[in-house]
Amino acid sequence: MALDAVTGPQVLLAGFALAGRDPEEAYPYVLAHAAEHGNCLAYAPDESLALTDLGLLLRVQQIGDMLLSRPLFVMEGWLESEYYCARGHLPFEGTPVAH
């Protein structure tokens, strides 16, 4: 499921809102969370940050002249798959992912 940076819905990671944040604030939080909780961490080819064991991909969305964080939730295996991740087959803009 891809969430919109502005319209959400909002989701929290340990109390931290993931949608609609400044990426310079969101990415360090996710990195710190991964280090503290031992999450599996990966970078997608588009420089999105993924917590693969949670099925969370944190992307950015252009809103006017700003970039805001936009979470995408997928099956864990997709973030480790060359087909879905390395070849860019994960949805980019608001497309829900059917499980």
Buried (B, 14 or more C-beta within 10 A) or exposed (E): BBBBBEEBEEBEBEEBBBBBBEBEEBBEBBBEBBEEEEBEBBEBEEEBBBBBBBBBBBBBBEEEEEBBBBBBBBEBEBBBBEEBBEEEEBBEEEEEBEE
